[in-house]
Amino acid sequence: MSDPATDIVFDAVTRMKANRARIHTSIEALTRLQATAVAATATVERPTSTKTKPAREPAPAPRSQPPAPAAATPAARVSTAPSGTPGAKAAKLAALRDPVLACTKCPNLVQSRTQVVFGVGNPEAELMFVGEAPGADEDLVGEPFVGRAGQLLTKMIEAMGFRRADVYIVNILKCRPDTPPGEPGNRKPKPEEMNVCKPYLLQQIEIIEPKVIVALGATAVEGLLGIEKAGITKMRGSWREFQGKPMMPTFHPSFLLRPTGDQMANKRLVWEDMLAVLERLGREITAKQRAYFLSK
């Protein structure tokens, strides 16, 4: 057996060295001292190697540990979705949802709405679609783009290789614009109404941080860019920038449902815009996708 006194001294000094205490000796010297004591016992119960010490391992030195994360890391923005805290964006959207649903900034809309239409989709979405305002169907369901135009938008999203649940869909205006009694259809939102509601959309974009935004229709472009008479026919297909993110203006799905005009040609124009979006996202485009809405 080894000498107990030597072991005690060896362990004590080793811990002191590990804690960076200033002592006038070295671990190597103590190792040789212990080895001498072990050899003197002339026993085979314990190896005499000076490289191992099975009895007890020295405490690891603090400086060998990985550096502790900075205090600000848990509270950092969730702009890097893969490395961020799982569910952080969803939690932020949920916290934003309550004040939006309770909003009473536009008394006329509060009186006429059935419910507020917040937005729907994946909080981690890389692609966001922005429309103008809820219609009658959206007002009843509480979800954007659920009517005929919404069904066409869903087909377009699926043709792009996404599911509806993969993207995020939202409107600039969260309430259906009120219409005079007995007047059918949906009213175009007023600029002042969109300006009141726009901060909510900006917060949604800041939380989700999509890679690409698609503006559906002239009103959405006008509301996002703060311009009048966007002229969607001329603007569609040309990249714009909104809040530092690439934005693609294109026709609203409802425009493609109108019985007038060459709708096959218009669908092809919208599809070309979506192909440009896929390229910007770095998505692979198949030959079948490239051939959609082309003349046979």
Beta strands, then each sheet from edge to edge (+ up, - down):
strand 1: 120-121
strand 2: 127-131
strand 3: 168-171
strand 4: 212-216
strand 5: 240-242
strand 6: 245-250
sheet 1: 1+ 3- 2- 4- 6- 5+
end
